[in-house]
Amino acid sequence: MSSSLKEVYEKCEEYTAFYTGGDIQWTTEGARLLCQCGDVIKVIDINTFSNILVIGDSEDGAENDQIYTFQMSHANNIVVTAHKSGLIKLWDRETGRQEKVWRSGHKGPVARLAFDLSDDNIASGGSDGSIRLWDLAHNTCTSSLRGAMGVFTVLKYYPDSSKQLIFGAADDTKIRSWNSKTGKEHMVYSGHFSKVTSVQFTPDGQHMVSSGRDRVLILWNINESKALRTVPVYESIEATVLLPLAFKIPNFKKKVETEGIYVACAGEKGIVKVWNVQMSRVMYEQTNSLVSPASEEGGLAITHLLFNEARNVLSVVTADHNIIIHDLETFDCMKQMTGFTDEVLDIIFLGKDETHLVVATNSRDLKYYEIDNMNCQIVKGHTDIVLALARFPTRPDMFVSSGKDNSVRIWFQDTNNEIKCLGEGARHTASVGSVFTAQTSNEFFTSVSQDNCLKIWTVPKETDSFDRKLNSSHTEVAHQMDINCVTVSPNDKMIATGSQDKTAKLWTEELSLLGILRGHRRGVWCVRFSPVDQVILTSSADSTIKLWSIADLSCLKTFEGHESSVLKIEFMSKGQQIISSGADGLLKLWNIKTSECKMSLDNHDGKVWALAVNKLESLVITGGSDSKLVKLKDVTIERKDKMAKEREEIILQEQELMNLLHDKKLVKALKLALRMERPLHVLKIVNEVLKHGHEKLFETLKEINHTQKETLLKFAAEWNTNNKHCHAAQLVFNILAPEIISGNLKVPALASFIEGALPYTERHFERLTNLMQDLNFITFTVNCMQPHGVKD
């Protein structure tokens, strides 16, 4: 086999979700972010984007208990979680160790948790309309607060601990306050007509600002149940932040005085607005939002706003689980984090040195990653889910995308590594499922759609003007069913398409039909031209890969090994190998000449939709329906070098062993043979020692350490199965047995060892007993046969 062929890829990194929705909270110093991720809470270092701790992970491999909500104490030292099982658990925030657990007592899930200012008590708001107050020192319920109806959406302690008030809002749209000491209802604030989503208290403790999905902000006097001011904000509000008394925001030059109450809010429209609630006036409206508006009225675009005063940053959490951190003073985007990628549909490398990745997920936005640190940027442009990506080989900084919005787009990576849209084409009448670029130039690209059409698009020559309309130069109805894929030959002279009609078709550059490839039993998912030969590769939902001759359209080979649809294929090693991914979650590497599968990796839990190989073929990145991005590194050369070194070391050790045996240095030879795990050599040495008597073997075994004695026992168990070598084995057992009995020599799985050795030992003992009986009988017979003296 040629040394250029790949043989082994191993997983070097895996990128999974760290935020899948639900609660999210900053630590006070602003360096850590606690994110709810399914059944656990992940602590993220925002400087390195690394997951430094997982809270709630089951240690014994048991299924995790789903977390409904969590809350961190004001001192940042403990975290309390509410679970599907009805349990409330308390965790140490630094170590992730569970400290306490108790039953919530609610009839249904716990929806909200809140610490009091001292962190000595915590309140739980349930879906049963009740609030239970807990003394954390004794895990006892001190009070049960009733009056609300439905699921609690807001639960907060009043910031002035002397008043001992706790506020909550549930499905009945009213905000209620209770005395946490007596458990009696203190006041009811009626003003909202829909779900209350947040409550904020002013620093002086005199006022409260509430928001709701009824598109208003309401300013309240704490001591009065009547609203002081109702501010229409013209969108459903999901989150608010009360800004400090002194702050700076763009285009707001007036010094903020203490009488102003300024609230940042966000929700349906996907932008952050800062309102002066007392003046009912918008002081700032975000213009650089990376969040798409909700697709339907009353829907969610932004789910959380988090203000961190230590860093003066405002964090926006989107409905599709992205976290965007803005500097409050300039409102520039400082960091972007993708918490959850949903299904990964396509991946391409980008840049001259392939330092970046572009990932299409189940979203209208593209994810643009730096490979070194996986820092992510969100690229907006498409208005519906992006389905496919393709890069120009001659322009590694330019790529094409297509989506469910029936459009194709060309993108350009500028010198600052920013992504800009060069142009958009909208000639298709259905979802565009696949695109592919020219291979020898950057003058055109192709696309196929569910409208059964194949199109060729002309690429604009200039990259200094943006958002131009793209024109298609050729269009052809290529198949009678959905077209799954398109590809362009290495010389740009042919185009191939694959369809649900079970065929692949070859086309000229003017879209004249050259031929049809028939043979698959189900739809064709992917088509690729060989980079060196006149052959073409197809993969299908019939679980096979086929290699075809372009000259006569005959099938040359069929590769079978996947258990379900083969979704993506690529040629590697100058056309000598194939790498494929399938709906069975497997990634396979094939040798075309031998039809042999050289490697099969199972790194995904579902369909592997996306497969990208870099130019050097040293890195493969896969993505699929399990939301994972898996980075695989080629370790073929490293493995071969390692094996060569191991062989060289073994040869040297064998030579040394032969020299020691020749020189009769039996103790050193025994130690080396045991280290090399050579049972036959060890047996040879033991037999050589036995020539000098049993005492010599006893003295020799005193010279080896416990690890070597364990290895010797294992070998002796093997010898004991053979009649020829049982004598040496039994002597080893006899010498080492006292050490085992005394406990000086620890034998792993001793019971199993004895169980394996005992039957053979009994058999040898029985054989020797029979032999002794036969010998005694022979002696007796010989004695009887000797002549007796005759009497005269």
C-alpha positions in Angstrom: 0.0 0.0 0.0 1.2 3.5 -0.8 2.4 5.5 2.1 0.2 8.4 1.0 -3.0 6.4 1.8 -4.8 7.2 5.0 -5.3 4.4 7.5 -6.2 5.9 10.9 -8.1 9.0 12.0 -8.8 9.6 15.7 -11.0 12.0 17.5 -9.1 14.9 18.8 -11.9 17.3 19.9 -15.7 17.3 20.2 -17.9 20.3 20.4 -21.3 19.8 22.1 -23.9 22.0 23.5 -23.3 24.1 26.7 -26.6 25.9 26.7 -29.9 24.3 25.5 -32.4 26.8 26.9 -33.7 27.6 30.4 -32.0 29.6 33.1 -28.6 31.2 32.7 -26.7 33.3 35.2 -23.5 35.3 35.5 -21.2 35.0 38.5 -20.6 38.3 40.3 -17.1 38.8 38.9 -18.3 38.2 35.4 -15.7 35.5 34.4 -18.1 32.6 34.6 -21.4 31.8 33.1 -23.7 29.1 34.5 -25.8 27.6 31.7 -28.6 25.1 31.9 -27.9 22.3 29.5 -30.4 19.5 29.5 -29.9 17.5 32.7 -26.9 19.4 34.0 -25.6 22.9 34.5 -22.3 23.8 32.8 -19.9 26.4 34.1 -18.3 28.2 31.2 -15.2 30.4 31.3 -16.0 33.1 28.8 -12.3 34.1 28.3 -11.4 30.7 26.9 -14.9 29.3 26.0 -14.1 26.2 27.9 -16.4 24.1 30.1 -14.6 24.1 33.5 -17.3 22.3 35.6 -20.5 20.3 35.2 -23.0 20.5 38.0 -25.6 17.7 38.3 -23.8 15.0 36.3 -24.5 11.5 37.6 -21.3 9.8 38.7 -22.5 6.2 38.7 -23.6 6.3 35.1 -27.3 6.4 36.0 -29.7 8.6 34.0 -29.5 12.2 35.1 -32.6 13.9 36.7 -33.8 16.6 34.4 -33.4 20.1 35.7 -36.4 22.5 35.5 -34.7 25.6 36.9 -31.7 26.6 39.0 -30.5 29.6 41.1 -27.1 30.6 42.3 -26.7 32.3 45.7 -25.7 36.0 45.9 -22.3 34.9 47.3 -21.8 32.6 44.3 -20.8 29.7 46.5 -23.9 27.4 46.2 -26.3 26.5 43.4 -29.8 25.1 44.0 -31.6 23.1 41.3 -35.2 21.9 41.0 -35.7 18.6 39.2 -38.3 16.6 37.3 -38.3 14.0 40.1 -39.7 16.6 42.5 -36.4 16.9 44.3 -34.5 20.1 45.2 -30.7 19.7 45.3 -28.0 22.0 46.7 -24.6 21.9 45.1 -21.2 23.4 45.9 -20.5 25.9 43.0 -16.7 25.5 43.1 -16.5 21.6 43.1 -19.9 20.6 41.7 -20.4 18.3 44.7 -24.0 17.7 45.9 -24.4 18.9 49.5 -28.1 18.4 50.2 -31.3 17.1 48.7 -34.9 17.3 49.7 -38.4 17.0 48.3 -40.1 20.2 47.1 -43.6 19.3 48.3 -45.2 21.0 45.3 -47.9 19.3 43.4 -46.1 19.5 40.1 -42.8 21.0 38.8 -40.9 23.8 40.5 -40.8 26.7 38.0 -38.8 29.3 39.8 -36.2 29.6 42.7 -35.0 32.7 44.6 -32.5 33.3 47.4 -33.0 35.9 50.1 -30.3 38.5 50.6 -28.6 36.5 53.4 -28.5 33.2 51.3 -29.9 31.5 54.4 -33.4 30.9 52.8 -34.6 30.0 49.4 -38.1 30.2 47.9 -39.6 27.7 45.4 -42.4 28.7 43.1 -44.3 25.8 41.7 -46.8 25.1 38.9 -49.4 24.6 41.6 -49.7 28.3 42.3 -47.9 28.1 45.7 -44.6 29.3 47.0 -42.7 27.4 49.7 -40.0 29.0 51.8 -37.1 26.8 52.9 -34.5 27.1 55.7 -31.3 25.8 54.1 -29.6 25.1 57.4 -32.3 22.5 58.3 -33.9 21.7 54.9 -37.3 22.6 56.5 -40.2 24.4 55.0 -40.9 27.4 57.1 -44.0 28.7 55.2 -46.3 28.1 52.3 -47.6 31.2 50.4 -50.8 30.9 48.5 -53.1 33.2 46.5 -51.6 32.9 43.0 -53.0 30.7 40.2 -51.0 28.7 37.7 -47.2 28.4 37.0 -44.9 31.0 38.5 -43.0 33.0 36.0 -41.4 35.5 38.4 -40.1 35.0 41.9 -38.0 37.5 43.8 -37.1 38.6 47.3 -37.5 42.4 48.0 -34.0 43.9 48.3 -34.7 45.5 51.7 -34.5 42.6 54.1 -36.1 44.5 56.9 -39.5 44.5 55.2 -39.3 40.7 54.7 -41.3 40.8 51.4 -41.2 38.3 48.6 -42.8 39.0 45.2 -44.2 36.5 42.6 -46.3 36.5 39.5 -48.0 33.5 38.0 -50.5 32.7 35.1 -53.2 34.9 36.6 -51.2 38.0 35.3 -51.1 39.6 38.8 -48.0 40.5 40.8 -48.3 39.5 44.5 -46.2 40.2 47.5 -46.2 38.2 50.7 -44.6 38.7 54.1 -42.0 36.0 54.3 -42.1 35.8 58.1 -45.9 35.5 58.6 -46.8 34.0 55.2 -49.6 36.5 54.8 -50.3 38.2 51.4 -49.2 41.8 51.6 -50.4 43.4 48.3 -51.7 42.6 44.8 -50.6 44.6 41.8 -53.1 44.4 38.9 -52.2 46.0 35.6 -50.9 43.4 33.2 -53.3 41.5 30.9 -50.8 38.8 29.8 -48.0 36.7 31.2 -45.6 38.8 33.5 -42.1 38.1 32.4 -39.9 40.1 34.7 -39.9 42.4 37.8 -37.1 44.8 38.7 -36.7 46.8 41.9 -35.1 50.3 41.9 -32.1 50.8 44.2 -34.0 53.1 46.6 -36.6 50.4 47.1 -39.5 52.7 46.3 -40.4 51.5 42.9 -40.8 48.4 40.8 -40.8 48.0 37.0 -42.6 45.0 35.5 -42.8 43.7 31.9 -45.1 41.3 30.1 -46.1 39.8 26.9 -48.9 42.4 26.7 -46.4 44.8 25.2 -46.1 47.2 28.1 -43.7 48.2 30.9 -45.4 49.3 34.1 -43.9 51.4 36.8 -45.2 50.8 40.3 -44.9 52.3 43.8 -44.1 49.4 46.1 -46.5 50.8 48.7 -49.4 51.2 46.3 -51.2 48.6 44.2 -52.0 51.2 41.5 -49.7 51.6 38.5 -47.8 54.9 38.4 -47.1 54.7 34.6 -47.8 52.3 31.8 -45.3 52.5 29.0 -46.3 50.9 25.6 -43.3 49.3 24.0 -45.0 47.8 20.9 -43.5 44.3 21.3 -43.8 41.3 23.6 -41.1 41.7 26.2 -39.4 38.6 27.6 -36.5 40.1 29.6 -35.6 43.4 31.3 -32.5 44.8 33.1 -32.6 47.8 35.4 -29.6 49.9 34.6 -27.5 51.5 37.3 -27.8 55.1 38.3 -24.8 56.2 36.3 -24.2 54.5 32.9 -23.3 55.3 29.3 -24.9 54.1 26.1 -24.4 55.2 22.5 -25.9 58.6 21.4 -27.0 59.4 24.9 -24.9 62.3 26.2 -27.0 63.6 29.0 -25.7 62.7 32.4 -28.0 60.3 34.1 -29.4 61.7 37.3 -30.8 59.7 40.2 -34.4 60.4 39.5 -34.3 58.6 36.1 -35.4 55.0 36.0 -33.8 53.4 33.0 -34.7 49.9 31.9 -33.2 47.8 29.0 -35.7 45.4 27.5 -35.8 42.9 24.7 -38.1 40.2 23.3 -40.1 39.7 20.1 -38.2 42.1 17.8 -34.7 40.8 18.6 -33.3 44.2 19.5 -32.4 45.9 22.8 -34.1 49.1 23.8 -33.4 51.4 26.7 -36.4 53.2 28.1 -36.7 56.0 30.6 -39.8 54.6 32.3 -40.6 57.9 34.1 -40.6 59.8 30.8 -42.1 56.9 28.7 -39.3 57.6 26.2 -36.9 55.4 24.3 -33.3 56.6 25.1 -31.5 54.0 22.9 -32.5 51.5 20.2 -30.0 48.9 19.1 -29.0 49.1 15.4 -26.4 46.3 15.2 -28.5 43.4 16.4 -27.4 39.9 15.4 -30.8 38.4 16.4 -33.5 37.8 13.9 -37.0 38.9 14.8 -39.5 36.3 15.9 -41.1 34.5 12.9 -44.6 35.1 14.3 -46.3 37.8 16.3 -45.9 37.3 20.0 -43.1 34.8 19.5 -39.6 34.9 21.1 -36.4 36.2 19.6 -34.6 37.1 22.9 -35.2 35.1 26.0 -32.8 36.6 28.6 -31.0 39.9 29.2 -28.1 39.7 31.7 -26.2 42.7 33.0 -22.8 42.3 34.6 -21.8 45.5 36.4 -18.3 44.2 37.1 -17.5 44.1 33.3 -20.1 46.7 32.2 -21.5 44.2 29.6 -25.0 43.3 28.6 -25.6 39.7 27.5 -28.3 38.8 25.1 -29.6 35.2 25.0 -31.5 34.3 21.9 -34.3 31.8 21.3 -32.0 29.6 19.3 -29.5 29.5 22.3 -26.9 31.9 21.1 -25.2 34.2 23.7 -24.1 37.6 22.5 -22.1 39.9 24.8 -22.2 43.6 24.2 -20.2 46.4 25.8 -22.8 48.6 27.3 -21.0 51.9 26.6 -20.4 51.3 22.9 -22.9 48.4 22.4 -20.3 46.7 20.2 -20.4 43.0 20.1 -17.5 41.7 22.3 -18.1 38.0 22.1 -20.5 35.5 20.5 -21.1 32.0 21.8 -23.2 29.3 20.2 -24.8 27.3 23.0 -26.6 24.7 20.9 -26.2 24.1 17.1 -29.2 21.9 16.6 -28.7 19.7 13.5 -25.5 20.3 11.7 -26.4 20.2 7.9 -23.2 21.2 6.2 -19.6 22.3 6.9 -16.8 23.9 4.9 -13.3 25.1 5.7 -12.6 28.7 4.9 -9.6 30.9 4.4 -6.2 30.5 2.6 -4.8 28.5 5.5 -8.2 27.0 6.4 -8.2 28.6 9.8 -12.0 29.0 9.9 -15.1 26.9 9.6 -18.5 27.8 8.3 -21.3 25.7 9.6 -24.9 25.5 8.4 -27.2 24.4 11.2 -31.0 24.1 11.5 -31.1 27.9 11.4 -31.3 30.8 9.1 -27.9 32.1 10.5 -24.5 30.7 9.6 -22.0 29.9 12.3 -18.5 31.1 11.5 -15.8 29.5 13.8 -12.2 30.0 14.4 -10.8 26.5 14.4 -8.1 27.1 17.0 -10.4 28.3 19.8 -13.9 27.7 18.3 -14.8 31.3 18.8 -18.0 31.8 16.9 -19.6 34.6 15.0 -23.2 34.6 13.7 -23.6 35.5 10.0 -27.0 36.8 9.0 -28.4 36.9 5.5 -30.8 34.1 4.7 -34.4 34.3 5.8 -34.9 30.6 6.3 -32.8 27.5 7.2 -29.5 27.3 5.4 -29.2 23.8 3.8 -25.9 23.7 1.9 -22.4 25.3 1.6 -19.6 25.2 -1.0 -16.2 26.9 -1.2 -14.3 28.0 -4.3 -11.0 26.1 -4.5 -9.4 28.9 -6.4 -10.7 31.5 -4.0 -10.6 30.0 -0.5 -12.0 33.2 1.0 -15.2 33.0 -1.0 -18.1 30.5 -0.6 -21.7 29.9 -1.6 -24.7 29.0 0.5 -28.3 28.0 -0.2 -31.4 27.5 1.9 -35.1 27.0 2.3 -35.7 30.6 1.4 -35.3 29.5 -2.3 -32.2 31.6 -2.6 -28.4 31.2 -3.1 -25.8 33.7 -1.7 -22.1 34.4 -2.3 -20.1 35.3 0.7 -16.6 36.9 1.0 -14.1 36.8 3.9 -12.3 40.1 4.0 -8.9 40.9 5.4 -10.3 41.4 8.9 -11.9 37.9 8.8 -15.4 39.4 8.6 -18.0 37.7 6.3 -19.9 39.9 3.8 -22.5 39.0 1.3 -21.5 39.7 -2.3 -24.8 38.8 -3.9 -28.1 36.9 -3.8 -29.8 34.8 -6.4 -33.5 34.0 -6.1 -34.5 32.2 -9.3 -35.5 28.9 -7.7 -39.1 28.3 -6.7 -38.4 25.8 -3.9 -35.8 25.0 -1.3 -32.2 24.9 -2.7 -30.8 21.7 -1.2 -27.3 21.6 -2.7 -24.7 24.0 -4.3 -21.2 23.4 -5.8 -18.6 25.7 -7.2 -16.4 25.7 -10.2 -13.1 23.9 -9.6 -10.6 25.7 -11.9 -12.0 29.3 -11.6 -14.4 31.4 -9.6 -16.6 32.3 -12.5 -19.7 30.2 -11.8 -21.4 27.8 -9.4 -24.3 25.4 -9.6 -27.4 24.8 -7.6 -30.2 22.2 -7.5 -33.6 22.5 -5.8 -36.8 20.8 -4.9 -38.3 22.5 -8.0 -36.3 19.8 -9.9 -34.2 22.4 -11.6 -30.4 22.6 -12.1 -29.0 26.1 -12.5 -25.7 27.6 -13.3 -25.0 31.0 -11.8 -22.5 33.7 -12.9 -20.2 35.0 -10.1 -19.7 38.8 -9.9 -16.1 39.7 -10.8 -15.7 42.5 -8.2 -15.7 41.8 -4.5 -15.9 45.5 -3.4 -19.6 45.9 -3.9 -22.1 43.9 -2.0 -25.7 42.5 -2.0 -26.0 42.4 -5.8 -28.5 40.4 -7.6 -27.1 37.2 -9.1 -28.1 35.9 -12.5 -28.4 32.3 -13.7 -26.9 31.7 -17.1 -28.4 28.2 -17.6 -31.5 26.4 -16.2 -32.6 22.8 -16.9 -35.3 20.6 -15.4 -32.9 17.8 -14.4 -35.0 15.2 -12.7 -38.7 14.4 -12.1 -38.2 14.1 -8.3 -36.3 16.1 -5.6 -32.6 16.6 -6.5 -30.4 15.9 -3.5 -27.0 16.9 -4.7 -24.9 18.5 -7.5 -21.1 18.4 -8.2 -18.7 19.8 -10.8 -15.9 17.9 -12.4 -12.3 18.9 -11.7 -11.9 20.5 -15.2 -15.3 22.2 -15.0 -16.5 20.4 -18.2 -19.1 18.2 -16.6 -21.8 18.5 -13.9 -23.4 15.6 -12.1 -26.7 15.5 -10.2 -28.3 12.9 -7.9 -32.0 12.6 -7.2 -34.7 10.8 -5.3 -35.6 9.1 -8.6 -32.7 6.6 -7.9 -30.5 8.0 -10.7 -27.5 10.2 -11.2 -27.1 12.2 -14.4 -24.2 13.7 -16.2 -24.4 17.1 -17.9 -22.2 19.3 -20.1 -21.3 22.8 -19.0 -24.3 24.0 -21.1 -26.5 21.5 -19.3 -26.9 19.1 -22.2 -27.6 15.5 -20.9 -24.6 13.2 -21.4 -25.9 10.1 -19.7 -27.8 8.5 -16.8 -26.4 6.2 -14.1 -28.9 3.6 -13.1 -28.4 0.9 -10.5 -29.2 2.2 -7.0 -32.4 0.9 -5.5 -33.2 4.1 -3.6 -32.6 7.8 -3.9 -29.0 9.1 -4.6 -27.8 11.4 -1.7 -24.3 12.4 -2.9 -22.2 12.5 -6.2 -18.5 13.2 -6.6 -16.0 13.2 -9.5 -12.7 11.5 -9.0 -9.8 14.1 -9.0 -7.6 11.9 -11.2 -9.6 9.2 -13.1 -12.6 9.1 -15.4 -14.9 7.8 -12.8 -17.7 9.1 -10.6 -18.8 8.1 -7.2 -22.4 7.9 -5.9 -24.0 7.2 -2.5 -27.5 6.2 -1.9 -30.3 5.5 0.6 -29.9 1.8 -0.3 -26.8 1.8 2.0 -24.3 1.4 -0.8 -21.6 3.4 -2.6 -21.0 2.8 -6.3 -18.1 3.7 -8.6 -19.0 4.3 -12.2 -17.1 4.7 -15.4 -17.8 8.0 -17.1 -16.8 6.5 -20.5 -19.5 3.8 -20.7 -21.6 4.6 -17.7 -21.1 1.1 -16.2 -20.8 0.3 -12.5 -17.3 -0.7 -11.7 -17.6 -1.4 -8.0 -20.1 -1.4 -5.2 -19.0 -0.7 -1.6 -21.2 -2.2 1.1 -20.8 -1.7 4.8 -23.1 1.1 6.0 -26.3 -0.1 7.6 -28.5 2.8 6.3 -28.3 5.8 3.9 -24.9 7.0 2.9 -25.3 10.7 3.1 -21.9 12.2 2.2 -18.8 10.9 0.3 -15.4 12.4 -0.7 -12.4 11.2 -2.6 -9.1 11.2 -0.7 -5.5 10.3 -1.3 -5.5 11.4 -5.0 -8.6 9.3 -5.8 -7.3 6.1 -4.2 -9.6 6.2 -1.1 -13.1 7.2 -0.2 -14.4 8.6 3.1 -18.1 8.3 3.7 -20.7 9.2 6.4 -24.1 7.8 6.9 -27.4 7.9 8.7 -26.1 5.1 10.9 -23.8 7.5 12.6 -20.7 5.9 11.1 -17.7 7.4 9.3 -15.9 4.9 7.1 -12.6 5.0 5.1 -12.4 2.8 2.0 -9.6 1.6 -0.2 -10.8 1.7 -3.8 -8.3 -0.8 -5.2 -9.1 -3.5 -2.6 -12.7 -2.5 -1.8 -11.6 -2.8 1.9 -13.0 -0.7 4.7 -9.8 0.6 6.5 -11.5 2.4 9.3 -14.9 2.8 10.9 -15.6 5.4 13.5 -18.8 5.8 15.6 -18.6 9.3 17.0 -22.2 10.4 16.4 -25.5 9.4 17.8 -27.5 10.0 14.7 -27.3 11.0 11.0 -23.9 12.4 9.9 -25.1 15.1 7.4 -21.9 17.1 7.2 -18.4 16.0 6.2 -15.5 18.4 5.5 -11.9 17.4 4.7 -9.1 20.0 4.6 -6.6 20.3 1.6 -3.9 18.3 3.3 -6.4 15.6 4.4 -4.9 15.9 7.9 -8.2 17.1 9.4 -11.7 15.9 9.0 -14.7 17.6 10.7 -18.1 15.9 10.9 -21.5 17.1 12.1 -24.9 15.6 12.3 -28.4 15.4 13.8 -26.9 14.9 17.4 -25.7 18.6 17.3 -22.1 17.5 17.7 -19.1 18.9 15.8 -16.3 16.2 15.8 -12.8 17.1 14.8 -10.7 14.1 13.6 -7.0 14.1 13.1 -5.0 11.9 10.7 -2.6 9.9 12.8 -1.5 7.4 10.1 2.1 8.6 10.1 2.3 8.9 13.8 0.9 5.3 14.3 3.4 3.9 11.7 6.3 5.8 13.4 5.2 4.5 16.8 4.9 0.9 15.5 8.3 1.2 13.9 9.8 2.4 17.2 8.1 -0.4 19.1 9.4 -3.0 16.7 12.9 -1.6 17.0 12.7 -1.6 20.7 11.4 -5.2 20.7 14.3 -6.3 18.4 16.8 -4.7 20.8 15.2 -6.3 23.8 15.2 -9.7 22.2 18.9 -9.3 21.3 19.6 -8.3 24.9 17.6 -11.3 26.1 19.6 -13.7 23.9 22.8 -12.2 25.2 21.8 -12.7 28.8 20.8 -16.3 28.2 24.0 -16.9 26.5 26.0 -15.4 29.4 23.9 -17.4 31.9 22.7 -14.3 33.6 19.4 -15.9 34.5 18.0 -13.4 37.0 18.4 -10.4 34.6 17.1 -12.6 31.7 14.0 -13.6 33.8 13.2 -9.9 34.6 13.6 -8.8 31.0 11.4 -11.7 29.7 8.7 -10.9 32.2 8.8 -7.2 31.2 8.5 -8.2 27.5 5.7 -10.7 28.4 7.3 -13.7 26.7 5.9 -16.8 28.5 8.0 -19.3 26.5 11.2 -17.5 27.2 10.3 -17.3 30.9 9.5 -21.1 30.9 12.9 -21.7 29.3 14.7 -19.7 32.0 12.7 -21.4 34.8 13.7 -24.8 33.5 17.3 -23.7 33.2 17.3 -22.6 36.8 15.7 -25.9 37.9 18.7 -27.8 36.6 20.5 -26.4 39.6 17.7 -27.5 42.0 14.5 -26.3 43.5 16.3 -24.1 46.0 18.0 -22.2 43.2 14.5 -21.3 41.8 13.3 -20.2 45.2 16.3 -17.9 45.5 15.8 -16.6 41.9 12.2 -15.7 42.5 13.2 -13.7 45.6 15.0 -11.3 43.2 11.9 -10.2 41.2 9.3 -7.6 42.4 5.6 -8.0 43.0 4.5 -6.9 39.5 6.9 -9.4 37.9 5.6 -12.1 40.3 2.0 -11.3 39.2 3.1 -11.7 35.5 4.9 -15.0 36.4 1.8 -16.4 38.0 -0.3 -15.5 34.9 2.3 -17.4 32.8 2.4 -20.3 35.2 -1.4 -20.6 34.9 -0.9 -21.0 31.1 1.9 -23.6 31.5 -0.3 -25.5 34.0 -2.7 -26.3 31.1 0.0 -28.4 29.4 1.3 -31.7 30.9 4.8 -31.1 29.6 5.2 -27.8 31.6 3.1 -28.5 34.7 6.2 -29.3 36.8 7.6 -25.8 36.4 4.1 -24.3 36.9 3.5 -26.2 40.2 6.9 -25.3 41.6 6.1 -21.6 40.9 2.7 -22.0 42.6 4.4 -23.7 45.6 7.0 -21.0 46.0 4.6 -18.0 45.6 1.6 -19.5 47.5 2.9 -18.5 51.0 3.3 -14.8 49.9 -0.3 -14.9 48.5 -1.6 -16.4 51.7 0.2 -13.9 53.9 -1.1 -11.0 51.8 2.3 -9.8 50.8 1.5 -10.6 47.1 -1.8 -9.2 45.9 -3.2 -11.1 42.9 -5.9 -9.4 40.9 -9.1 -11.5 40.7 -7.5 -14.2 42.9 -10.8 -16.2 43.0 -10.9 -16.4 39.2 -7.2 -17.3 39.1 -7.7 -20.2 41.5 -10.8 -21.3 39.7 -8.9 -21.5 36.4 -5.8 -23.3 37.8 -7.4 -25.7 40.2 -9.0 -28.2 37.7 -5.7 -28.6 35.8 -3.8 -29.1 39.1 -6.3 -31.7 40.2 -5.9 -33.5 36.9 -2.1 -33.4 37.2 -2.3 -34.8 40.7 -4.6 -37.6 39.6 -2.3 -38.5 36.8 0.8 -38.6 39.1 -1.2 -40.6 41.6 -2.1 -43.1 39.0 1.5 -43.2 37.8 2.7 -43.9 41.4 0.2 -46.7 41.7 1.3 -48.3 38.5 5.0 -48.0 39.6 4.2 -49.6 42.9 2.3 -52.4 41.2 5.2 -53.1 38.9 7.6 -53.2 41.8 5.3 -55.6 43.6 5.0 -57.8 40.5 8.8 -57.9 40.0 9.3 -58.9 43.7 6.7 -61.7 43.3 8.5 -63.0 40.3 11.9 -63.5 42.0 12.8 -67.3 42.6 12.4 -68.7 46.1 14.7 -71.1 47.9 13.8 -74.9 47.6 13.7 -77.0 50.8 15.7 -80.2 50.9 
